[in-house]
Structures are given as C-alpha cells and as structure tokens.
Amino acid sequence: MKSFFQFLNEAQSQASMQARKLNLKSDGHGGWLDTRGKFVATTEDGKLKFLKGKPGKQEEDPKGKQSAKPQQAVAAKPAAQPEAAPKAKAKDGEGDSSEMMGDALTVAFGRFNPPTSGHEKLLKAAKKVAVGGELKIYPSRTQDPKKNPLDPDMKVSYMKKMFPDFDEEIVNDDEMRSIFDVLTTASEQGYNNVNIMVGSDRQSEFENLATKYNGDLYTFDNIRVISAGVRDADADGDFDSFRRGTPKSLDDGDTQALFDAVRQGMGIKAKKKEVEEMWQIAPKCDPKGLRDNYVSGNIFNIGDIVESLNTGLIGKIIRRGTNHLICLTREDYMFKSWIRDVNESVVNYPGPSGVPSNQREIGTDAFRKYAMRMTGTFDIHNFINKYKKKTR
C-alpha cells in the first residue's frame, strides 16, 4: 500500500509534468503562472485546474494564502464541456452572431504560401464572423523549398500588400508556430470563446484537434471551427494562371516579383524537373505519384519527423495508415493528418532565417530561443559565458 507521502509526490509530479508542457511556473504555493506572470491555474487532486476568464484580485497577489480562493472558485464553477463544432459552412456560422461577439476572438491560421485570392475570401469571411469581436490572422512560420518557398517576413509583406484591409490584423510573431501556440496565447490573454476560420477541406481536422485539448493546453467556453467554403484549385505553374489567383490589389510588377520569389524558393529551373517533382511540390496535382512513393516506403516512414501544413504541429510518425499518418509531438500530443497535408520537418534549412537580425545577436535570450528552434533543442536555459570574470 502506498504511503501518504508517495501519493503526494506522485500527485505533485503529475501536475508539474503538465505545467512543464505548458511552460507554466509554480508560485511555490500550489498556484501556476503563465509566461506573462499571470495567475492561471491551481493544483487540485494532483492535476492542474485552470481559472475561467480573467482572474480578479487573485491575479494581483497570487502568492501565499491567495491560492485557496482560486481553488474554491474553480470547484464552484466546473469547466463547461466544449460544444460540438457545427458541421456547417461559413454562411451557416454567420447567422448566430450574438454568441461570437464580446470576448470572442476570431483567428485564421494558415500557410499563406504564397498568398492568393482564395485567402482573401477566407479573410473576408473571418471579418464577418468577427463582427463586434477581435480578428487575428496568423501566417505559419515554416519555410522549405517544396511547399513553403517564401520566408515568413517576405510572406507577411506580400500579404499586407495584397490584403490592405487586414493590415493591422495580420500578426508577424515568430512564437506563433502552430495552432496550439495561437490558442494557448488567446487563453492566457483571457478570451473565453474562440472562432477558427478554415477552408472546408480542413474543418474536420481543426474541429477534432482544437476541441480535444480544450481544458488541457487551453480553456475556452466555446470553440467554433467555421468553414469559409471550398478553396480554389492550385495554379498550374505558369505566370498567367498564377496571376489569375492573385488579388487585383497587387499590380503586375509585384505579382511577377512574387512569382519569381516562389519559383526561386522552390528551386525550379528546368521544365523537366517540374514534372518529375510534381508530387512533391503539388501533391494534389499528382496524387498517384504521392501515393506510389508512400506505398513504396520512400517517404513518411515510422520515426520520421513531419509537420502538418494545416496546423503547424511537428511530430514523429508512430503509425502509417492507408493514406494518413498518426504522429506524436515532443510534448506527447497526438495528431492525425492525410499524407497530402504533411511535409518533412526541415531543421537548419539553408535559406533566409525569417528572423529579424536583432533576434540573432550572440549571447541574447532571443538568439538562444532561435538556436533552440533551429536545432530541435528544448533544454537550454541560458548561455554560459566562460570568459566572464568571476567576482567575489
């Protein structure tokens, strides 16, 4: 039979492990603070219990005996089960605008690589849903030569030219690398409800993933995943079809520059190479080539590290399905994705970093975080300056 101290240690370690995954820090009295120093959770029955909405007076002094009050508040008002997201198109989601107002945040997370007129339709649909609330647009941060040819800064720059009505809503934040980062930050900022705008082909994936970890990674009263409709087909690869897929707000000169940047980022030189690698750079245009290489074991094998092009999650492949993959992130969160919607995770890509120069200054915390991301390291707390003189 376990002793009381064994039981207590196990309970504490379970809460600590969960807090470590969420980057929470203990206040030493059973409470937990987020990266901004905000009091967000308490330890109850060996697990983390998150506070609802914006903390009141407890936030001002979360230390000491204050931790008992948040525990009572959470116990008195148990977390509500998230509502099932509607399997409806964007126009159906727009009808119930009363529940999307107030403290609701509407987000659009995607690759936008390159930005197209189809993305403009999605942003306009998101703006209608966000009426009375706040809208934030998060471009993903990944860059690789196959499916993400533009670096984040260049991509954001073109987005602001192409979508001038959304200039202030487009967020260029290197920390927002996945949909989990976006939702966790929104929860920390006190939003109680969130609307996620996606294309119709990605609605189911986001519904399952976003609601699965509600109450664990983040806490919302309601999570709505709303379809913006069917996405436009990919361009054929020539400039004329590329031009038809860009908004009129982008002039011909900028469109040609964007077209050249995309081709340069993908390393496209010869026409023959384009045909040979079609299943890699545009799998939806060559599903048979993608499928043949997958079945042959040339790509996406057990143990490979891949990134979801839809959610930005990076994980190791633990199971290969007929046409899908089951993956596990470093934090032990599981996600499923179709083989057409993943890409091999690239570390130390030799292209532009996508990080401003002031975040790459040697010896700074910003550079430490950047180096950790680029090398897949998570355990470096600070740099050791062995040349620093010791003082006594």
N, C-alpha and C positions, 0 to 999 in steps of 0.2 A: 504494500500500500504506500502511495506517495505521501511524503511529509508535506506539511503546510508550506514550508519554505521552497520545496521542489515545485509545488503547484504555483506558488507566487512567482518564482523565477521563470517558469515556462510561460506564464501569462504576460510577464513583462517583456520577455524576448519576442513573443508573437507580436505585441503592439510595437515594439522597437523595430522589428523587421518591416512591418507595414509602413511605419513612419519613415524608415530609411529609403524605401522605394519612392516615397512621395517627397523626399527632400525636406521633411519636417524636422524641427529641432525641439528638444524637450526643454521645458522651463524648470525642470527639477522637482515639480510638484504634481505630476500626473497630467499636465497640460502640454499642448503641442503648438508650435508657432511655424508659420509658413516662411518662405524666403524673404518676405517683406516685414517680418516681425509681427505679423497679425495672429492673434489667438484664434485658432480654427478648430481644435479638436481636444478631446479628453480621453483618458484611458478608462474603459468600462468593461468589466468581465474579460479582461485580457485583450481587448480589441479597441481600435480607435473608433470613437464616436464623434462625428463632425457636427458642428453647430450649424443651425439653419440660418440662412440670410446673413445679415451684417450683425456682428456681435455688438452688444451695447456697452455698458460700463465695464464689463469684464475685460474688454479689449484694452482699456487704459492701463490696467494693472493686473495682468494675467498671473502674476506670481503669488506665492503664499497661499492663503486660505481661499482666494478667489476661485480656485479650481473646483470647489464643491458646488458652486452655483451653476456653472455651465453644465455639470453632470446632471443636476436636477432638471435643468431646462430641457436637456436632450431626452431625459427619461419621461418627462411630462408630455413631450411632443415628439413621438416616434417619427422616424423618417418615412415619408409617404412613398408608396411604390410608384415608380415612374409609369405614366400612362403609355399604352401601346401606341407607337407612332402610326399615324394613318397611312394606309397604302394608297394615297391619293396623289394626284398631280398638283402642280403649283396652284392652279386656279381653284382647286378644292380647298387648299390650305389658306388661301387668301380670305375666305368667307368669314372665318372665326377670328377677326382681327382683335377683338376685345381681350382675348387671352394672350395675345402676342405683344401687348403694349405694356407700359410701365417699366418694370425692372427686367424685361426680356431683352436678351442680346441675340441678334441675328448674325451668323457667321457664314462665310463662304471660304472654304479651304480647298485648294487645288494646285495642280502643277502650273497652269497658265504658260506652258512652254511648247510653242510660243503662244502669246495671247491671240485670240481670234474673235470674230463677230459673234460666234456661239457663246463665248464667255460674256460678251456684252449683254446678251439675252438673259443669262443667268444672273448677272448683277442687277439688271433692271427688275427681275422677278424678286430678288432678295430685298430690293429697296421697297417694293410694295408690301412685302411681308413685314418689314421692319418699321412700318409707319407708326410713329409715336414712341419707338424704341431706338436702340443704337445698332448700327451696322458696322461690322469689321470684316475686311477682306484680307485673307492670309495666303500669299503665294508660298508654295513649298520651297525648301532651301537646297534641294538636291541638284547637282549638276553632273552629267555624264554624257559621253559622245553619242549614245544610242537614242535615248528618249528625252533627255533633258539638256539640250545643247546650249541654252542661254544661262549665264551665271545669274544669281539672284538679283544683284544690283541692276544689271542690264535689263532683266525681265521687268522689274518694277518700274524702271524708267520708261520703257515702252508702254507698259500698262497705263501709266499716268497720261501719256500722250494719246493713247487710243481711247481711254475712258475718262475724259476730263471731269465728268460729273461726279466721279468717285475718287477724286484725287486725295481727299482727306480721309477716306475710309480704307484706303489701301495701306496695309501695315507692313513695313520692311523691318522685321525683327528676326535676327538670327537664332533666337531661342525658340521660336515657334516652328519646330521641325516636323511635328506630327499633329494630328487632330487631338491626341491626348494632351499635348502641351497647350493647345488652344483652350480646351475645355477645363483643364486644371487651373489655368490662369483666370478664366472667367469665373470659376467657382470661388477662387481666392479673393477676387475683386467684389464679391457679394451678389452676383447675379443669381436670381432664383429660377429663372426659366431661360432656355436657350433654343433657338431655331437654327437648324443646319440646312443650308441650301445646297442641293447636289443635282446632278443630271439623273434622269430616270433610271439609267442603267447602273447607278451606284447607290440608289436609295436603300435597297435591302441590306447591302454591306454596312452602310453607315448606321442604319437602324439597329442592327444586331450588335455592332461594336460599341456604339455610344451608350446604349441602354444597359449593356452587360456590366459595365464597370461604374455605373452610377451608384453612389454610396460607398465606393471603394477609392477610386482615384479622385473623384469629384462628387459633389452633391447638388442636385437640382430637383426642384419640384416637378418640372416637366421638361422633357427633351423631345422636340419635334423635328423629324427629318422630312423636309419638304422637297418634292421634285420640281425642278424648273422646266421639265419637259424633255423631249428627246433631243439628244445632242446632234449637231451637224456632223456629216461624214468628214473624214480626214481628206486633206488636199492630195492631189495626185503626184506632187513633187515638182511641177513646173511653176514658173512665176505667175502665169495667168490665173491658174486655179488658186494659187496662194493669195493673189490679190483679191479674188472674189471672197476669200474667207477673212479678210481684214475690214474693220470699220472704215467708213468714208472719212472719219476724223483724222486718219493717218494718211498723209499725202504720198504720192508715188515715190518720191525720193526716200522718205523714211521707210516705206514698205520695202523698197529694193534693198535698203541697208539691213532691215530686219531679215529679209530672205537670205541675204548673203551671210549674215551672222549665224543663222540657223544651219546653213549648209557647211560653214566653216567649223562650227561647233561639233557637227556630226562627222566631220572628216570626209565629206562627199567630194570626190574628184572626177571619177570616171562613171559613165553611164552603166557600164558592166557591173561595177561594184554596187551600184544602187540596187540592181536586180538581185544580185547574189545575197545581199543583206536585208532584203525587204522584210523578212520575217522577224528580224532583229529590231529594225528601226520603226516599222509599222506593222506589228503582228496582226492587227485587224484586217489588213490588206492581204495578208498571206497566212491565214490560219493553218493551212495544211503544212507549210514549211515549219511553223512553230510547233505544231503537233508532232511532226515526224522527228524533229530534233529532241523533243521532250521524251517521246517513247523510246528513242534510241539511247537515252541517257546522256546526251551531250550537254544538257542544261538542267538546272534546278534539281540537283541530287540531294539526298539526305545529308545534312550537315552544312550545306551551302548557306551563306548569309544573303538574304534578299530584302528588298524594300518594296512596300506596297506603294504603287504610283497614285493611289486614291487617297490613302490616309497618312502616308509618310512614315508608317511604322516599319521598323527594321527588326528582323528576327531570323533565327536559324530554322531551316526546314527540318521538321521532325516526322512528317508523313507526306507521301506523294499519292494523290488521288488520280482518278482518270483524267481530269482536266483541271484540277485545283491542288493547292498546297495548304498544309496546316503548318503554321510557323509559331515559334516561341520567342518573345523578346528577351532581352537580358534581364528584365525585371520579372520574368516568368508570367507574362501576359500572353495569352494565346489569340491568334487571329487567323482567319481563312481568306484566301484570295485565289481568283482564277489565274491561270498561268499567263494569260494575256495582260494581266494588270500588275505584274511584278517585274522587277529588274534586279540584276545582281547588284548588291550594295558595293559601291566604289569607295575605297579608302585611299587617300593620297592621290586623288586624281590630279594629273599634271597641268590642268587648266587654271584659269583665274580662280582665286580663292572664294570670291563672293563676300569677303570680309573687309571692311574698311581698314586702312593702314594703322589707324590709332588703336585697333584691336589686335594688332600683331607686333606690338612693341615688346621686345625681350624683357622678361622679368615682371611683367604685369599680370594681374589675375585674368584680364581679358585674353591675353595670349595663352595663358595656362589652359583656360577653357577651350580655346580654339585648337590647341595642340591635342588635348584630350579627345575632342570630337574627331579630328582627322586621323588619329591613331587607334581609336576604339578603346581608349583608356578611361577608367572612371574613378580611380583610387588616388589620384594625385591631389593633395590638399594645398600644397604651396611649393614654390621653388626654394631650393636651398642655395644660398649664395656662399660658396666656400671661401670666397675672397674677402668676405666681410670681416672687419676686425672685431675681435672679441673685446668686450668691455667688462670690467669688474667693478 
